[in-house]
């Protein structure tokens, strides 16, 4: 990873997103889904909810860094997991 000056947490972050994309692609092929209407009153699919989750998690982490600091950043991950569960359940 030296050629891009990445740290291992950065590489793990992007590897996780790549893995999620592969998993969701396999799920879409194996178990086709019809869009559903949630609390946003728009039709969403698994991929839409994944995008909303990733975008919201980025904002949660940025807000956490700005308001709380980096010392307790793992707690932001817990907040993101709760947020992700809520998005996939109700959106």
N, C-alpha and C positions, 0 to 999 in steps of 0.2 A: 503493500500500500504506500510505499515511500514515494513512488512516482507521482502521486496526486496529493501528497502531504495530508492524507486522511488519517484520522485517529480510528482506533478500533470501534469506539461507540458510533462514529459516523458511518463506518462501513456496515456495522450491524444494523443501523437504522435503515439504510438503503437496501440491504439484503432482506430485511423484514418486509419492506414494502414490495420488493420484487417477489418474494415468496407469497405474500397476500394476493398479488395479481395473478400468479400462477394458480393458486388454490381457487380463486374466484372464477378463473377461466375454466378450470376443470369442472367446478360446480355448475357453471352455466351450460356446459356441454352435456354433462351427465344428468343434471336435474334442471331442465328449462323452467324458467319462472315467468309467471304473468305479473305485470306490475300491480302494485297495491297502493291504495290511497291511505295515507296516515294523517297525522295531526297537521301537517303542512298543507293538506288538501290538494296535493299534486301526486301524480303517479310516480312511484319510485321502484327501482329494482335493487337487487343486492349491490350492484356496482355503484349505483347512485348513493346508496346509504354508506358504502365504504368511502366514497369520495367526501361526503359530508363529515364522516367520522374523522378522516385524516385531516381535513381542513380545520375542523373544530379543535382537534387535538393539537394542531400547530399553534392555534391562538391560545389555547389553555396553557401550553408550555411557555409561550412568549410572555403571557401575562404573569405566570408564576415566576419566571426569571426576573421580570421587572418589579413585581410587588413583594416577593418573598426572598428571592435570591437563589443561588445555585446549590446552597448547602443541603436543602431539603427537596431537591428535584425529583427523587424517586417517588415522593408523595404526589407529584403532578402526574406521574404515570398511573397511579391508583385512581386519580380523578378522571383521567382519560379513559380508563377501562370502564368506569361507571358511566361516563358519557357515551362510550361506544355501545354499551349494553342498552342504554336508553334509546339511542338512535335506531339500532337494529330492532328494537321492540316496538317503538311508537311512530317512527317516521316512515 
